[in-house]
Amino acid sequence: MDGAAIIDQLMTTETRTDPYPLYAKARALGPVVPAGDDFYVVSGYAAVNKVLRTPAFGVATAEMMSGLAPEFAAHSSLALFGRSILQRNAPDQPRVRSLIASVFTPRRVAALRPAVEAAVGRLLDEMAEQGADGSPVDFMDAFAFRLPVGVICELLGVPEQDRYRFRGLASDLTVALEVTQGLDELGEADRAADELSRYFTELAAERLARPQDDLVSDLARIAADGDGRLSAQELLANLVLLLVAGFETTTNLLGNGLALLFRHPGAAAGLRSGAVTPAGFTDEVLRFDSPVQATSRVALDEGLSVEGLPVPPGGVLTLLIGAANHDPARYERPEVFDPTRTDSQPLSFGGGQHFCLGSQLARLEGEVAVPALLDRFPRLAPGGVPTRRDRLVLRGFETLPVTVR
């Protein structure tokens, strides 16, 4: 097996269901290996960490991709992400990121704890009512989606009556982020991008006319100033990104975490007794079954190398975050789920200039939600066969039925 074979196997549904055996094979080849002309697979923790934190390894921008595949620009989903901070390099990325970062300061995130606790309580009440007769409740739909989407929509200023529609749209749109998808499979993603763009165009116009204390109002005003800090296209792209990224990762964190609790009842007992801290449990879920499994970078400068392997300008690196988080060179017994680890620094939120802005908020939601869930439902148990989404980059469940009585 070589690097190209690793990429080929990542394309299969069977591998995406459980990619970890393949990750072990990738690491056995070396922390970074060629996978074709100017194409590389990076699976070692130190190597992935270095690439994420080196500014000379940037993201592939829309302009780069259009040069390689002219049909790229015809897909509104790809164009939308291409105008967001997710797929921009300096100077555009830090310029726009700094405008958004003011919302996600540690102080402001910490101040959200009472609101998150209240939202968790309401959702648990609804789960209790829904499952009072012993019938299964889909945890993903009833809780894991609704908690983070409610929080990010509150920050953005999205009206409550509009929020539930976003799960399907986000699911369709994020197909555009999957490294295993072909451009001819983006029809639903393009339609979702168009609908979300229309929605935020209207909401931004409404907030510009009648401002409120929310992020859409603040960013719409900056874009309307026309001083070069934020264009109208950047406004829409980053509002959509904030919405989608604001709940996709946390939804998967909550679902993956609950599934691990069912598989490891000792961890649930530890959380209930205090032997396992909510922060330690969250870190281990992020490490053991990361909601984000892969990302990519491109070499922007001359003279770059990773673990001694030269990478020419334009060289593309697929970073297997899920593999890096299981690297035995970094973690003792990496295939063991151990929420009492004290040295865990998972790469699940990225690193460097593209480190996830909402990481602290996702951690807060996980650390509040999981203990409250276990406390409210002492007999919480699987209620049926869960289904996983057929994805690699964003790993999570489509359904996760539970019983709460």
C-alpha positions in Angstrom: 0.0 0.0 0.0 1.2 3.5 -0.8 -0.1 7.1 -0.4 -2.2 6.9 -3.5 -3.9 3.7 -2.3 -4.7 5.4 1.0 -6.6 8.1 -0.9 -8.4 5.6 -3.0 -9.6 3.7 0.0 -10.8 6.8 1.7 -13.3 7.1 -1.2 -15.2 4.0 -0.1 -18.2 3.9 2.2 -16.8 1.0 4.2 -13.6 3.0 5.1 -15.5 6.1 6.0 -17.7 4.1 8.4 -14.5 3.1 10.3 -11.4 4.9 8.9 -9.2 4.1 11.9 -7.7 0.8 10.6 -6.7 2.6 7.4 -5.2 5.5 9.4 -3.0 2.9 11.1 -1.8 1.7 7.7 -1.1 5.3 6.6 1.0 6.0 9.7 2.9 2.8 9.1 4.1 4.2 5.8 5.5 7.2 7.6 4.2 10.5 9.0 4.1 12.0 5.5 4.2 10.1 2.2 3.8 11.0 -1.5 0.4 10.1 -3.1 1.0 11.3 -6.7 2.6 14.2 -8.4 3.0 17.0 -5.9 0.4 15.4 -3.7 1.0 14.1 -0.1 -0.8 12.3 2.7 0.1 13.5 6.2 -0.9 11.3 9.1 1.6 11.8 12.0 0.7 14.1 14.8 3.8 16.2 14.8 3.7 16.5 11.0 0.0 17.5 10.9 0.6 20.0 13.8 3.5 21.6 12.0 1.7 22.0 8.7 -1.4 23.5 10.4 0.8 26.1 12.3 3.1 27.1 9.4 1.6 30.1 7.5 3.6 29.1 4.4 1.2 26.1 4.1 -2.1 27.9 3.2 -5.4 26.8 2.0 -6.3 26.2 -1.7 -8.2 29.3 -2.7 -11.0 29.6 -5.2 -8.6 31.2 -7.7 -6.2 28.2 -7.4 -8.9 25.7 -7.8 -10.4 27.5 -10.8 -7.0 27.4 -12.5 -6.9 23.6 -12.1 -10.6 23.0 -12.9 -12.4 25.8 -14.7 -15.8 24.2 -13.9 -15.0 24.9 -10.2 -16.4 28.4 -10.5 -19.7 27.2 -11.9 -20.6 25.6 -8.5 -22.2 28.1 -6.1 -21.4 25.9 -3.1 -17.6 25.9 -3.9 -17.7 29.6 -4.8 -19.5 30.4 -1.5 -16.9 28.6 0.7 -14.2 30.1 -1.5 -15.2 33.6 -0.4 -15.2 32.7 3.3 -12.3 32.8 5.7 -12.3 29.0 5.4 -10.6 29.1 2.0 -8.8 32.5 2.0 -5.2 33.2 2.8 -3.5 36.4 3.9 -4.3 39.3 3.6 -8.0 38.5 3.2 -8.3 35.8 5.8 -6.9 37.8 8.8 -8.8 40.9 7.7 -12.2 39.3 7.9 -11.3 36.9 10.7 -10.5 39.8 13.0 -14.0 41.3 12.4 -15.6 38.0 13.5 -13.2 37.1 16.3 -14.6 39.9 18.5 -17.8 37.8 19.0 -15.8 34.7 20.2 -13.7 36.3 22.9 -13.2 34.0 26.0 -15.1 36.5 28.2 -18.1 36.6 25.8 -18.2 32.8 25.4 -18.0 32.3 29.2 -20.9 34.7 29.6 -23.0 32.4 27.4 -22.9 29.6 30.0 -26.2 30.5 31.7 -27.9 30.7 28.3 -26.4 27.3 27.3 -27.5 25.8 30.6 -31.0 27.1 30.2 -31.2 25.7 26.6 -29.9 22.3 27.7 -32.6 22.2 30.4 -35.4 23.0 27.9 -34.2 20.4 25.4 -33.9 17.7 28.1 -37.5 18.5 29.2 -38.6 18.0 25.6 -36.7 14.7 25.4 -38.3 13.5 28.6 -41.8 14.3 27.3 -41.1 12.8 23.9 -39.8 9.5 25.4 -42.0 9.3 28.5 -43.8 6.2 27.1 -40.6 4.4 26.5 -40.5 5.0 22.8 -37.1 5.9 21.2 -36.0 9.5 20.9 -33.5 10.5 18.1 -30.8 12.2 20.1 -29.3 13.8 17.0 -32.6 15.5 16.0 -34.0 16.2 19.5 -30.8 17.5 21.2 -27.4 17.3 19.4 -28.6 19.6 16.5 -31.0 21.9 18.4 -28.6 22.9 21.1 -25.7 24.3 19.0 -28.0 25.7 16.2 -29.9 27.6 18.8 -26.8 29.1 20.4 -25.1 30.1 17.1 -28.4 31.5 15.7 -28.8 33.6 18.9 -25.4 35.1 18.3 -26.0 35.7 14.6 -29.6 37.0 15.2 -31.5 34.4 13.2 -35.1 34.3 14.2 -36.2 31.2 16.2 -38.8 30.2 13.7 -36.2 29.8 10.9 -33.7 27.6 12.8 -34.9 24.1 12.3 -34.7 24.3 8.5 -30.9 24.6 8.6 -30.0 21.0 9.4 -30.9 19.7 6.0 -29.4 22.7 4.2 -26.2 22.4 6.1 -26.0 18.7 5.5 -26.4 19.3 1.7 -24.0 22.2 1.6 -21.1 20.5 3.5 -20.8 17.8 0.8 -18.8 20.5 -0.9 -16.1 20.2 1.8 -15.7 16.4 1.3 -12.4 15.5 -0.3 -14.0 12.3 -1.7 -16.7 14.0 -3.8 -16.6 14.8 -7.5 -17.8 18.1 -8.9 -20.6 16.3 -10.7 -22.1 15.4 -7.2 -22.6 19.0 -6.0 -26.2 19.6 -7.2 -27.8 19.6 -3.8 -24.9 21.5 -2.3 -25.3 24.2 -4.9 -29.0 24.5 -4.2 -28.4 24.7 -0.5 -25.8 27.4 -1.1 -28.2 29.4 -3.2 -31.0 29.1 -0.6 -28.7 30.1 2.3 -27.3 33.0 0.3 -30.8 34.3 -0.4 -31.8 33.9 3.3 -28.8 35.9 4.6 -29.2 38.5 1.9 -32.7 39.2 3.1 -31.7 39.0 6.8 -28.7 41.4 6.4 -30.9 43.9 4.5 -33.5 43.7 7.3 -30.8 44.2 10.0 -29.3 47.1 8.2 -32.6 48.8 8.2 -33.5 47.8 11.8 -30.3 46.9 13.6 -30.3 44.6 16.6 -27.6 43.4 19.1 -26.4 40.6 17.0 -23.6 39.6 14.6 -25.6 40.0 11.4 -26.4 43.6 12.3 -22.7 44.4 13.1 -21.3 42.8 10.0 -24.0 44.1 7.7 -23.2 47.7 8.9 -19.4 47.1 8.3 -20.1 45.8 4.7 -22.4 48.8 4.0 -19.7 51.2 5.0 -17.8 50.3 1.9 -14.4 51.0 3.4 -12.8 47.8 2.2 -13.0 45.9 5.5 -15.8 43.6 4.3 -17.4 43.2 0.9 -21.0 42.2 0.3 -19.9 38.8 -1.1 -17.6 38.2 1.9 -20.5 39.1 4.2 -22.8 36.5 2.8 -20.1 33.8 2.6 -19.0 34.2 6.1 -22.5 34.4 7.6 -23.3 31.1 6.0 -20.0 29.6 7.2 -20.6 30.8 10.7 -24.0 29.3 10.7 -22.9 25.9 9.4 -19.6 25.7 11.3 -21.4 26.9 14.4 -23.4 23.8 14.8 -22.0 21.0 12.5 -18.9 20.3 14.6 -20.7 20.5 18.0 -23.6 18.4 16.7 -21.1 15.7 15.8 -19.2 16.2 19.0 -22.3 15.5 21.1 -23.4 12.5 19.0 -20.0 10.9 18.9 -19.6 11.5 22.6 -22.9 9.9 23.6 -22.1 6.8 21.4 -18.8 6.5 23.2 -20.5 6.7 26.5 -22.7 3.8 25.5 -19.7 1.8 24.5 -17.8 2.8 27.6 -20.2 2.8 30.6 -17.2 3.4 32.9 -16.8 6.8 31.4 -20.4 7.6 32.2 -20.0 6.4 35.7 -16.9 8.5 36.0 -18.7 11.6 34.9 -21.5 11.0 37.4 -19.1 10.5 40.2 -16.7 13.2 39.4 -13.8 10.9 38.6 -14.0 12.1 35.0 -14.2 15.8 34.3 -16.4 17.2 31.6 -13.4 19.0 30.0 -11.4 15.7 30.1 -14.3 13.8 28.5 -14.7 16.4 25.8 -11.0 16.4 25.0 -11.0 12.6 24.7 -14.0 12.6 22.4 -12.3 15.2 20.2 -9.2 13.0 20.1 -10.7 9.6 19.8 -13.5 10.2 17.3 -13.0 13.7 16.0 -15.9 15.5 14.4 -13.4 16.8 11.8 -11.3 14.0 10.3 -9.4 15.7 7.6 -8.4 19.0 6.0 -5.9 20.1 3.3 -3.1 22.6 2.8 -1.1 23.8 -0.2 2.6 24.9 -0.2 2.7 28.6 -1.0 6.5 29.2 -0.8 9.8 27.7 -2.0 11.9 25.6 0.3 9.2 23.9 2.4 9.4 20.4 3.8 7.6 18.2 6.2 9.5 15.6 8.3 12.4 16.0 5.9 10.3 15.4 2.7 10.5 18.4 0.4 7.2 19.9 -0.7 7.4 22.1 -3.9 5.3 25.3 -4.3 1.7 24.2 -5.2 2.2 20.8 -3.5 -1.1 19.7 -1.9 -1.2 17.9 1.5 -4.2 16.0 2.8 -4.0 16.2 6.6 -5.5 13.2 8.3 -6.5 14.7 11.6 -8.2 11.5 12.7 -5.0 9.6 12.1 -2.8 12.2 13.9 -5.0 12.1 17.0 -4.3 8.3 17.2 -0.6 8.6 16.6 1.3 6.3 19.1 4.3 8.6 18.8 2.1 11.2 20.6 -0.3 9.2 22.7 0.2 6.2 24.9 -2.4 3.5 24.0 -4.0 5.8 21.4 -6.7 3.2 20.5 -8.0 3.2 24.1 -10.7 5.6 25.0 -9.5 7.2 28.2 -11.2 10.4 29.4 -8.7 10.7 32.3 -5.8 11.6 30.0 -4.0 14.6 31.2 -1.8 15.3 28.1 -4.5 15.5 25.4 -4.2 18.2 22.8 -6.3 16.9 19.9 -5.9 18.7 16.5 -9.7 18.5 15.9 -10.1 22.3 15.8 -7.1 22.8 13.5 -4.3 25.2 14.3 -2.5 28.3 13.3 -4.3 31.1 11.5 -7.2 28.8 10.6 -7.8 27.6 14.2 -11.6 27.2 14.7 -13.0 30.5 16.0 -15.8 28.6 17.8 -13.7 26.0 19.6 -14.3 27.5 23.0 -18.1 27.7 22.4 -18.2 24.0 21.2 -16.3 22.9 24.3 -18.6 24.9 26.6 -21.7 23.3 25.0 -20.2 19.8 25.3 -19.1 20.3 28.9 -22.5 21.6 30.0 -24.7 19.2 27.9 -23.2 15.8 28.7 -23.2 15.9 32.5 -26.7 17.4 32.4 -27.9 14.6 30.1 -26.5 11.9 32.4 -27.9 13.5 35.5 -31.4 13.9 34.0 -31.6 10.4 32.6 -29.9 7.9 34.9 -31.2 5.0 32.7 -30.3 6.6 29.4 -29.7 3.7 26.9 -29.5 2.9 23.2 -32.9 2.8 21.6 -32.1 1.3 18.3 -29.5 1.0 15.6 -27.8 4.3 14.9 -26.9 5.4 11.4 -23.7 7.3 10.5 -23.4 9.9 7.7 -21.4 8.7 4.8 -18.8 11.4 5.2 -15.1 11.5 5.9 -14.3 15.2 6.6 -17.2 15.8 9.0 -17.8 12.6 10.9 -21.0 12.1 12.8 -24.3 10.3 13.1 -27.4 10.9 11.1 -29.6 9.2 13.7 -28.8 8.0 17.3 -32.0 6.6 18.9 -32.1 6.5 22.7 -34.5 5.7 25.5 -34.8 8.0 28.4 -37.4 6.5 30.7 
